[in-house]
């Protein structure tokens, strides 16, 4: 293992070769990190292809056994949510720094176990809620923080994507588990985190609805039943004051991918449109009686790995942009609230 303030790069064990490719790119972009090993479960070919793109990088089909060996400074968990608890628990016990993909896990009990261990060990666990790193969102948070909280009354946040619009899918795990385990856990976890980032208040879920677009999908050449949601709508409110929010997610959209945040008050409105494929964004602020403010954001980096090296300093001067396991735990509790509310409705 290496010292983060020294000249040697910190060595990373990456678990997951699917979306792990995006993490590998982030690791490559981060001075002071080096991808050492790619762990995989079934897709050895993808892991080997990814490893060949990084100098002196190997592969393993037993990443859990390697976490506590002392060979790695950072463990990056980009595997299906049902596997997170085992990997996270082992990494926290080993005392290594962790980067974990959202959602935190796949159940309320698992989330409680992980949060308990996190607090006991005072572990260094980062979570990829990378959209809170977007300068348009940081700008919106600053405007909200500097204003009278009572000025805002309505929040609408949506995430639409088309990666599962067609009947074909490569991910069996994305389509099992029931309502709340699909679009809500995948896209919605990001949007719930953005809600908490913009308005760090005590939120509770008041209603939840889910829709399955394809009840049967062609998954890697075989028909398989689908039980998880492709679309969801979640209503929330705060306990302290009458602030309401609606979050809508659709991973089978017929439209272009988009993240849209609309925040309205008595005399002002913030509107942010983000292209999730390249992070380009439009920002507008309308104030009654004032001149509208409109800005574009291009060439935006939302690389969360900059927070792995605090001694070298993240490029974003906004401490709250750093998402930890505690943030993911609070998002998981809202996901579980929505699932429970739907089951009991």
C-alpha positions as CSV (number, residue, x, y, z in Angstrom):
1,X,0.0,0.0,0.0
2,X,1.1,3.6,-0.6
3,X,0.9,7.0,1.0
4,X,-1.6,9.3,-0.6
5,X,0.8,12.3,-0.1
6,X,3.8,10.4,-1.6
7,X,4.9,10.1,-5.2
8,X,3.7,6.5,-5.7
9,X,0.1,6.1,-7.0
10,X,-2.5,4.5,-4.9
11,X,-3.4,1.1,-6.3
12,X,-7.0,0.2,-7.1
13,X,-8.9,-3.1,-7.1
14,X,-11.9,-2.5,-9.4
15,X,-14.7,-5.0,-8.9
16,X,-17.0,-5.1,-12.0
17,X,-16.1,-4.9,-15.6
18,X,-19.4,-3.6,-17.0
19,X,-20.0,0.0,-15.8
20,X,-16.6,-0.6,-14.3
21,X,-15.3,0.8,-17.6
22,X,-16.5,4.2,-16.6
23,X,-14.8,3.9,-13.3
24,X,-11.6,2.8,-15.0
25,X,-11.7,6.0,-17.1
26,X,-12.2,8.1,-14.0
27,X,-9.3,6.3,-12.3
28,X,-7.1,6.9,-15.3
29,X,-8.0,10.6,-15.2
30,X,-7.1,11.0,-11.5
31,X,-3.4,11.7,-10.8
32,X,-2.2,9.6,-8.0
33,X,-4.4,6.5,-8.7
34,X,-3.5,3.4,-10.7
35,X,-5.7,0.5,-11.7
36,X,-4.0,-2.7,-10.6
37,X,-6.6,-5.4,-10.8
38,X,-10.1,-5.9,-12.4
39,X,-12.3,-8.3,-10.6
40,X,-15.2,-10.1,-12.4
41,X,-17.9,-12.7,-11.7
42,X,-18.8,-14.1,-15.1
43,X,-17.6,-11.9,-17.9
44,X,-13.9,-12.7,-18.0
45,X,-13.5,-11.4,-21.6
46,X,-14.7,-7.9,-20.6
47,X,-12.4,-7.9,-17.6
48,X,-9.4,-8.9,-19.7
49,X,-10.2,-6.3,-22.3
50,X,-10.4,-3.6,-19.7
51,X,-7.2,-4.7,-18.0
52,X,-5.3,-4.6,-21.3
53,X,-6.1,-0.9,-21.5
54,X,-4.1,-0.2,-18.3
55,X,-0.4,-0.9,-17.8
56,X,0.5,-3.7,-15.5
57,X,-3.2,-4.5,-14.7
58,X,-4.3,-8.1,-14.1
59,X,-7.7,-9.8,-13.6
60,X,-9.3,-12.0,-10.9
61,X,-12.5,-14.0,-10.5
62,X,-12.1,-13.9,-6.7
63,X,-11.9,-10.2,-5.7
64,X,-13.4,-10.7,-2.3
65,X,-10.4,-12.8,-1.2
66,X,-8.0,-10.0,-2.4
67,X,-9.5,-7.1,-0.5
68,X,-7.7,-7.7,2.8
69,X,-4.3,-8.8,1.4
70,X,-2.7,-5.4,1.7
71,X,-2.0,-5.2,-2.0
72,X,-4.6,-2.4,-2.6
73,X,-5.1,1.1,-1.3
74,X,-8.5,1.6,-2.8
75,X,-11.4,-0.9,-3.6
76,X,-13.9,0.3,-6.2
77,X,-17.2,-1.7,-6.1
78,X,-19.1,-1.5,-9.3
79,X,-20.9,-4.9,-9.1
80,X,-24.7,-5.5,-8.8
81,X,-26.3,-4.0,-5.6
82,X,-27.0,-7.5,-4.1
83,X,-23.2,-8.1,-3.9
84,X,-22.3,-4.8,-2.2
85,X,-22.7,-5.8,1.4
86,X,-20.1,-8.5,1.2
87,X,-17.5,-6.4,-0.6
88,X,-18.1,-3.3,1.4
89,X,-18.0,-5.2,4.7
90,X,-14.7,-6.8,3.9
91,X,-13.2,-3.5,2.7
92,X,-14.3,-1.6,5.8
93,X,-12.9,-4.3,8.1
94,X,-9.6,-4.2,6.1
95,X,-9.4,-0.4,6.5
96,X,-9.0,0.4,2.8
97,X,-10.6,3.3,1.1
98,X,-13.7,2.4,-0.8
99,X,-15.5,3.9,-3.8
100,X,-19.0,2.2,-4.1
101,X,-21.5,2.5,-6.9
102,X,-25.1,3.5,-6.0
103,X,-27.4,2.2,-4.8
104,X,-25.8,1.3,-1.5
105,X,-27.4,-2.2,-1.4
106,X,-30.6,-4.0,-2.1
107,X,-32.5,-4.1,1.2
108,X,-33.2,-2.2,4.4
109,X,-31.5,-4.8,6.6
110,X,-28.3,-4.8,4.5
111,X,-28.2,-1.0,4.6
112,X,-28.5,-1.0,8.4
113,X,-25.7,-3.5,8.7
114,X,-23.4,-1.5,6.5
115,X,-24.2,1.8,8.2
116,X,-23.5,0.3,11.6
117,X,-20.1,-1.1,10.5
118,X,-19.3,2.2,8.8
119,X,-19.8,4.2,12.0
120,X,-18.0,1.7,14.2
121,X,-15.0,1.6,11.9
122,X,-15.1,5.3,11.0
123,X,-14.5,3.9,7.5
124,X,-13.5,5.9,4.4
125,X,-16.3,5.1,2.0
126,X,-17.2,7.3,-1.0
127,X,-20.3,6.8,-3.1
128,X,-20.7,7.7,-6.8
129,X,-23.5,10.2,-6.5
130,X,-21.5,12.1,-9.1
131,X,-24.2,14.5,-10.3
132,X,-23.9,16.6,-7.1
133,X,-20.4,17.4,-8.5
134,X,-22.0,19.2,-11.5
135,X,-21.3,23.0,-11.3
136,X,-24.9,23.8,-12.3
137,X,-26.1,21.8,-9.2
138,X,-23.5,23.4,-7.0
139,X,-24.6,26.8,-8.2
140,X,-28.3,25.9,-7.5
141,X,-27.4,24.7,-4.0
142,X,-25.6,28.0,-3.3
143,X,-28.5,30.0,-4.5
144,X,-30.9,28.0,-2.3
145,X,-28.6,28.1,0.7
146,X,-28.2,31.9,0.5
147,X,-31.9,32.6,0.2
148,X,-34.8,32.4,2.6
149,X,-35.8,28.7,2.7
150,X,-39.5,29.8,2.8
151,X,-39.1,31.2,-0.7
152,X,-39.1,27.8,-2.3
153,X,-42.3,25.7,-2.4
154,X,-42.1,23.1,-5.3
155,X,-39.4,20.8,-6.6
156,X,-39.5,18.6,-9.6
157,X,-36.6,16.3,-10.5
158,X,-36.7,13.8,-13.4
159,X,-34.2,11.4,-15.0
160,X,-35.1,9.9,-18.3
161,X,-32.9,7.5,-20.3
162,X,-33.4,5.1,-23.2
163,X,-30.8,2.4,-22.4
164,X,-33.7,-0.1,-21.7
165,X,-36.3,1.2,-24.2
166,X,-35.9,-1.9,-26.4
167,X,-36.9,-5.3,-25.2
168,X,-33.2,-6.5,-25.2
169,X,-31.1,-6.3,-22.1
170,X,-27.7,-7.5,-21.0
171,X,-28.4,-7.3,-17.2
172,X,-30.6,-9.9,-15.6
173,X,-30.1,-8.4,-12.2
174,X,-31.6,-5.1,-13.4
175,X,-35.0,-6.8,-13.9
176,X,-35.6,-8.8,-10.7
177,X,-36.5,-8.0,-7.1
178,X,-39.9,-6.3,-7.6
179,X,-41.1,-2.7,-7.7
180,X,-38.4,-0.2,-6.5
181,X,-35.5,-2.4,-7.5
182,X,-35.3,-1.1,-11.1
183,X,-35.6,2.6,-12.2
184,X,-36.0,3.8,-8.6
185,X,-32.8,2.1,-7.3
186,X,-30.9,2.8,-10.5
187,X,-31.8,6.3,-11.7
188,X,-33.9,7.3,-8.7
189,X,-31.1,6.9,-6.2
190,X,-29.2,9.7,-8.0
191,X,-32.2,11.9,-8.0
192,X,-33.0,11.3,-4.3
193,X,-29.5,12.2,-3.5
194,X,-29.8,15.4,-5.5
195,X,-32.9,16.3,-3.6
196,X,-31.0,15.9,-0.3
197,X,-28.0,17.8,-1.7
198,X,-30.1,20.8,-2.8
199,X,-32.4,20.7,0.3
200,X,-30.6,18.9,3.2
201,X,-33.8,18.4,5.2
202,X,-35.8,15.6,6.8
203,X,-37.7,14.1,3.8
204,X,-40.3,11.4,3.8
205,X,-42.1,9.6,1.0
206,X,-45.8,10.3,0.7
207,X,-46.6,8.2,-2.4
208,X,-45.0,5.9,-4.9
209,X,-46.0,4.3,-8.2
210,X,-44.1,1.9,-10.4
211,X,-44.5,0.6,-14.0
212,X,-43.0,-2.3,-15.9
213,X,-42.6,-1.5,-19.6
214,X,-41.6,-5.0,-20.7
215,X,-42.9,-7.8,-18.6
216,X,-40.6,-10.2,-20.5
217,X,-37.2,-9.3,-21.9
218,X,-34.7,-10.9,-24.1
219,X,-31.7,-11.2,-21.8
220,X,-28.6,-12.4,-23.5
221,X,-30.6,-14.4,-26.0
222,X,-33.2,-15.9,-23.6
223,X,-36.6,-14.7,-22.6
224,X,-36.9,-13.8,-18.9
225,X,-39.7,-12.4,-16.8
226,X,-39.2,-8.9,-15.4
227,X,-40.5,-7.8,-12.0
228,X,-38.6,-4.5,-11.4
229,X,-39.8,-1.1,-12.4
230,X,-38.9,0.7,-15.6
231,X,-40.7,3.8,-14.6
232,X,-41.4,5.3,-11.2
233,X,-42.9,8.4,-9.7
234,X,-42.2,9.4,-6.0
235,X,-43.8,12.2,-4.0
236,X,-42.0,13.5,-0.9
237,X,-42.5,16.2,1.7
238,X,-40.6,17.7,4.6
239,X,-41.7,17.4,8.2
240,X,-40.4,20.9,9.2
241,X,-42.3,23.0,6.7
242,X,-44.6,22.6,3.7
243,X,-42.0,21.8,1.0
244,X,-43.0,19.2,-1.6
245,X,-41.0,17.3,-4.2
246,X,-41.7,14.9,-7.0
247,X,-39.1,12.6,-8.5
248,X,-39.8,10.8,-11.8
249,X,-37.5,8.3,-13.4
250,X,-37.8,6.4,-16.7
251,X,-35.1,4.0,-18.0
252,X,-37.2,3.0,-21.1
253,X,-37.9,6.5,-22.5
254,X,-38.7,7.2,-26.1
255,X,-37.0,10.6,-25.7
256,X,-33.4,11.7,-25.5
257,X,-31.7,11.1,-22.2
258,X,-32.2,14.1,-19.8
259,X,-31.9,15.1,-16.2
260,X,-34.3,18.0,-15.4
261,X,-34.4,19.9,-12.2
262,X,-37.1,22.6,-11.7
263,X,-37.3,24.5,-8.4
264,X,-40.0,27.1,-8.0
265,X,-40.8,29.7,-5.4
266,X,-43.0,32.7,-4.9
267,X,-41.0,34.9,-7.2
268,X,-38.2,32.9,-8.7
269,X,-37.5,29.7,-10.6
270,X,-34.4,27.6,-11.2
271,X,-34.4,25.3,-14.2
272,X,-31.5,22.9,-15.0
273,X,-31.3,20.5,-18.0
274,X,-28.4,18.1,-18.1
275,X,-27.5,15.6,-20.8
276,X,-26.5,12.5,-18.7
277,X,-24.4,11.1,-21.6
278,X,-21.9,14.0,-21.6
279,X,-22.8,16.2,-18.6
280,X,-23.5,19.3,-20.8
281,X,-26.1,21.5,-19.2
282,X,-28.4,24.5,-19.5
283,X,-29.0,26.6,-16.4
284,X,-31.6,29.3,-16.0
285,X,-32.7,31.6,-13.2
286,X,-35.9,33.7,-13.5
287,X,-36.6,36.2,-10.8
288,X,-39.8,38.3,-10.9
289,X,-39.0,41.8,-11.9
290,X,-35.4,40.9,-12.8
291,X,-33.4,40.0,-15.9
292,X,-33.3,36.2,-16.6
293,X,-30.0,34.5,-16.1
294,X,-29.1,31.8,-18.7
295,X,-25.8,29.8,-18.9
296,X,-24.4,26.8,-20.7
297,X,-22.0,24.2,-19.2
298,X,-19.8,22.2,-21.4
299,X,-16.6,20.1,-20.9
300,X,-17.8,19.3,-17.4
301,X,-16.0,16.7,-15.2
302,X,-18.0,14.8,-12.6
303,X,-15.2,12.5,-11.6
304,X,-15.8,11.4,-8.0
305,X,-12.4,9.9,-7.5
306,X,-10.8,13.3,-6.8
307,X,-12.1,12.9,-3.2
308,X,-9.9,9.8,-2.8
309,X,-6.9,12.1,-2.5
310,X,-7.8,14.8,-0.1
311,X,-4.2,15.6,0.7
312,X,-3.8,16.7,-2.9
313,X,-7.0,18.6,-2.9
314,X,-10.2,18.1,-4.9
315,X,-10.8,20.5,-7.8
316,X,-14.3,21.4,-6.4
317,X,-14.4,23.8,-3.5
318,X,-17.7,22.6,-2.1
319,X,-17.3,20.1,0.8
320,X,-20.9,19.0,0.6
321,X,-20.3,17.7,-2.9
322,X,-18.5,14.8,-1.3
323,X,-20.9,11.8,-1.0
324,X,-20.2,9.2,1.7
325,X,-21.8,6.0,2.8
326,X,-24.0,8.0,5.2
327,X,-25.5,9.9,2.2
328,X,-26.1,6.6,0.4
329,X,-27.7,5.1,3.6
330,X,-30.2,8.0,3.8
331,X,-31.1,7.6,0.2
332,X,-31.5,3.8,0.7
333,X,-34.0,4.6,3.6
334,X,-36.1,6.7,1.2
335,X,-36.0,3.9,-1.4
336,X,-37.2,1.4,1.2
337,X,-39.9,3.8,2.3
338,X,-41.2,4.1,-1.3
339,X,-41.1,0.3,-1.7
340,X,-43.0,-0.3,1.6
341,X,-45.6,2.4,0.8
342,X,-46.3,0.8,-2.6
343,X,-46.5,-2.7,-1.1
344,X,-49.0,-1.6,1.5
345,X,-51.1,0.6,-0.7
